[in-house]
Every structure is written in C-alpha cells, then in structure tokens.
Amino acid sequence: MKHLRTLEAAGLVVTRRQGREKLHFLNPVPVRLVHDRWVSKYAERWAAGLSDLKSRLAAPMEKVFEIYIRTTPERLWEAITDPDIRSRYNFGARVISDWTEGSRFEMRAPGAPGPLGEGRNLEVDPPRRLVQSMVASWSDEVRSEGPTRVTWEIEPVGDSCRLTVTHGELREGACEELYGGWPMILSGLKTWLETGQLLTTPGSLMYGGR
C-alpha cells in the first residue's frame, strides 16, 4: 500500500472507490511521457542495432570462390568468354554472347534437352571484370530460384592471375545445386589453362563435355 500511495502521488496510478473497495489503475499517459523523455534515447541505439541485424539477416546471400591460375589476364578472359573453350570445363556447356555491356547470353550443351540458363551482361570490362545477371534452368529447382548475379574478377599476381567468382543475390537457403558446381568449374578451368588437359569430374561429363 505504501508503494501504491507513492505511485498515486506521482500520478502513475489512478484510483477509484467502489463501495468499500479502492481500485487502482495504471495511468499510461505519464508512463509514456517518462518513456519518451528518459527511456527512448537509450533504447534507440538498441532498436537501431536490432533493425540493422534484421536487415543483414534478410539480405541476399553471397558465395565467393577464389583460385590462382598461372596464365595471363587476356588468356583467362578468353577462356571465360570463348564458347568452345568454356565447354571444356563448364560441364560441356557453351556460353554464347557478343560480350557487350547490356547484351544477352545463353548457356547451351549438345547433351541437354534445352537451354541451361540465360541472362544479361551487366558489366563487361575485359580482361578484368565481368558481371552477369543469370537465370539458371538446368532443373526445376534452380529455375524456381529466379535471377542471381555472377561476378568474375581477374587480378594479375606475378606470373599468375587471381580469379574471384562471386555468386550473389542468392536467397538464404538457396538450392545448393545453383552454386555448388563452381569448385569443379574453376578447377577444370585452372587445369586446362595450365596443362591443356581436361579435368575429368562428374560435372565435366554431365552434358557430354569433350
């Protein structure tokens, strides 16, 4: 009762008599005023942090793959954009385009029932950087994922090149089939450029690659 009298004196609790009883009710108005004046400024930083955490967790996922290849940037760029060379390490698939900014590209393979994917070249900066928007279609699962973004970045390092492939704009929990083949592709690319040989992997045989 002592505490209730203190709260009543502060205006935080209002009372009403009903017969011989005295009823107490929380007064939300001064509580809100106290919150706005004293609590909100301390809570603001927490709220901002939680909002930032939510945004980060909801942001699209990225998968980054990096490999060093003993070759020149020009030869590496050719291996990425030449359809015949590409088919030697990319599951037998040829990527066809005129490789100009804004142009379309299409992935096809002789052993495939239809196009394996298509998209648009967003940035074309030979022999340094290639950014593509891609919709994969080699299975119903990957087709349902919708468009993603693939970025190829070539950086000379001594007598070699560092190739970084970033597969981005993936939804959290995206089908692993969509990005899981990159290690095989990049290993095959490195093997072919450095030795002239084909790397025989399950992926290289998928569509009858030569």
C-alpha positions in Angstrom: 0.0 0.0 0.0 2.9 2.3 0.7 4.2 1.8 -2.9 0.7 2.3 -4.3 0.4 5.6 -2.4 3.8 6.7 -3.9 2.7 5.8 -7.4 -0.6 7.5 -6.9 1.1 10.7 -5.7 3.3 10.6 -8.8 0.2 10.3 -11.0 1.3 6.9 -12.3 -1.6 5.2 -10.7 -5.2 6.4 -10.5 -7.7 5.2 -8.0 -11.5 4.8 -7.9 -13.6 3.9 -5.0 -16.3 1.2 -5.5 -18.2 0.8 -2.3 -15.8 -0.2 0.4 -13.1 -1.1 -2.1 -10.4 1.1 -3.6 -9.5 0.1 -7.1 -6.1 1.0 -8.6 -5.4 1.5 -12.4 -2.2 2.1 -14.2 -2.2 5.6 -15.8 -0.4 5.0 -19.2 -0.1 8.7 -20.1 2.7 9.7 -17.6 4.4 6.3 -18.1 4.6 7.1 -21.8 5.9 10.6 -21.1 8.6 9.1 -18.9 9.5 6.6 -21.6 9.7 9.3 -24.3 11.9 11.5 -22.2 14.2 9.1 -20.5 14.0 5.6 -21.9 13.7 6.1 -25.6 17.0 7.8 -26.1 18.8 4.8 -24.5 16.6 2.2 -26.4 17.2 4.0 -29.7 20.7 2.5 -30.2 19.4 -1.0 -29.3 16.5 -0.6 -31.7 18.8 0.6 -34.5 21.2 -2.3 -33.8 18.4 -4.9 -34.0 17.0 -3.3 -37.1 20.4 -3.5 -38.7 20.8 -7.1 -37.7 17.4 -7.9 -39.2 18.4 -6.2 -42.5 21.7 -8.1 -42.6 20.0 -11.4 -42.0 17.4 -10.7 -44.6 20.0 -9.5 -47.2 20.7 -11.8 -50.2 23.4 -14.4 -49.6 26.7 -14.5 -51.5 29.1 -17.4 -52.3 32.7 -16.4 -53.1 35.2 -18.7 -54.8 38.8 -17.8 -55.4 41.6 -19.6 -57.3 45.1 -18.7 -58.6 45.9 -19.7 -62.2 49.2 -19.4 -63.9 48.2 -17.6 -67.1 47.7 -14.0 -68.4 44.5 -11.9 -67.8 43.9 -11.9 -71.6 44.1 -15.7 -71.9 41.9 -16.2 -68.8 39.3 -13.8 -70.2 39.3 -15.7 -73.5 38.8 -19.0 -71.6 35.7 -17.5 -69.8 34.1 -15.9 -72.9 35.0 -18.3 -75.8 32.2 -20.9 -76.2 34.4 -23.8 -77.3 36.9 -23.3 -74.5 34.2 -22.8 -72.0 32.6 -26.1 -72.8 35.9 -27.9 -71.9 35.5 -27.1 -68.2 31.9 -25.9 -67.8 30.0 -29.3 -67.8 30.1 -29.3 -71.6 28.1 -26.1 -71.8 28.8 -23.4 -74.2 28.1 -19.8 -73.2 27.1 -17.7 -76.3 27.1 -13.9 -76.3 28.6 -11.0 -78.1 30.0 -9.9 -74.7 29.0 -6.3 -74.9 27.5 -4.4 -71.9 23.8 -4.9 -71.8 23.8 -7.9 -74.2 22.2 -11.3 -73.6 24.0 -14.6 -73.1 22.7 -18.2 -73.2 24.1 -21.4 -71.9 23.6 -24.5 -74.1 25.0 -28.0 -74.4 24.5 -30.7 -77.0 23.5 -33.3 -74.4 21.0 -31.0 -72.7 17.3 -31.1 -73.5 17.1 -27.3 -73.7 18.9 -24.1 -72.6 20.8 -24.5 -69.3 20.4 -20.8 -68.5 20.3 -17.3 -69.8 20.9 -13.8 -68.6 22.4 -10.4 -69.3 25.9 -9.0 -69.2 25.7 -6.0 -66.8 29.3 -5.0 -66.8 31.9 -6.0 -69.4 35.5 -4.8 -68.7 38.0 -7.1 -70.5 40.2 -8.5 -69.2 39.4 -7.5 -65.7 35.7 -7.8 -64.7 32.5 -9.4 -65.9 29.2 -9.0 -64.1 26.2 -11.1 -65.3 22.6 -11.5 -64.2 21.7 -15.1 -64.7 18.6 -17.3 -64.5 19.6 -21.0 -64.4 17.3 -23.6 -65.9 19.1 -26.9 -65.8 16.5 -28.2 -63.3 13.1 -27.1 -61.9 14.8 -26.5 -58.5 17.3 -23.9 -59.8 14.8 -22.4 -62.1 12.5 -21.6 -59.2 15.3 -19.6 -57.5 14.9 -16.8 -60.1 17.7 -14.4 -61.2 21.0 -14.3 -59.4 24.3 -12.4 -60.1 27.7 -13.8 -61.1 30.8 -11.6 -60.9 34.1 -12.6 -62.4 37.1 -10.6 -61.3 40.6 -11.1 -62.7 43.7 -9.6 -60.9 47.3 -10.2 -62.2 49.6 -11.5 -59.4 53.2 -12.0 -60.7 53.1 -14.6 -63.4 49.6 -15.7 -62.4 46.1 -14.4 -62.0 43.8 -14.4 -59.1 40.3 -15.2 -60.3 37.4 -14.4 -57.9 33.9 -15.6 -58.7 31.1 -14.2 -56.6 27.7 -15.8 -56.9 25.4 -13.3 -55.3 21.8 -12.3 -54.8 21.0 -15.8 -53.6 18.2 -16.1 -51.1 19.0 -17.6 -47.7 18.8 -21.3 -48.0 19.0 -21.3 -51.8 19.2 -24.6 -53.6 22.9 -25.8 -53.4 22.7 -27.1 -56.9 22.6 -23.5 -58.1 26.1 -22.6 -56.8 27.7 -26.0 -55.8 29.3 -26.7 -59.1 31.7 -23.7 -59.0 34.7 -25.6 -57.4 34.6 -28.2 -60.3 34.2 -25.5 -62.9 37.1 -23.4 -61.6 39.3 -26.5 -61.0 38.7 -27.5 -64.6 39.5 -24.0 -65.9 42.8 -24.0 -64.0 43.8 -27.5 -65.2 43.0 -26.6 -68.8 44.9 -23.3 -68.8 47.9 -24.6 -67.1 48.2 -28.1 -68.7 46.0 -28.1 -71.7 44.3 -31.2 -70.3 40.7 -31.8 -69.3 39.8 -32.4 -65.7 37.6 -35.4 -65.6 34.9 -34.9 -62.9 31.3 -35.9 -62.6 30.4 -32.4 -63.7 32.6 -32.4 -66.8 30.8 -35.5 -68.1 27.3 -34.2 -67.3 26.4 -32.9 -70.7 28.9 -34.9 -72.8 31.8 -32.4 -72.5 34.8 -33.1 -74.6 
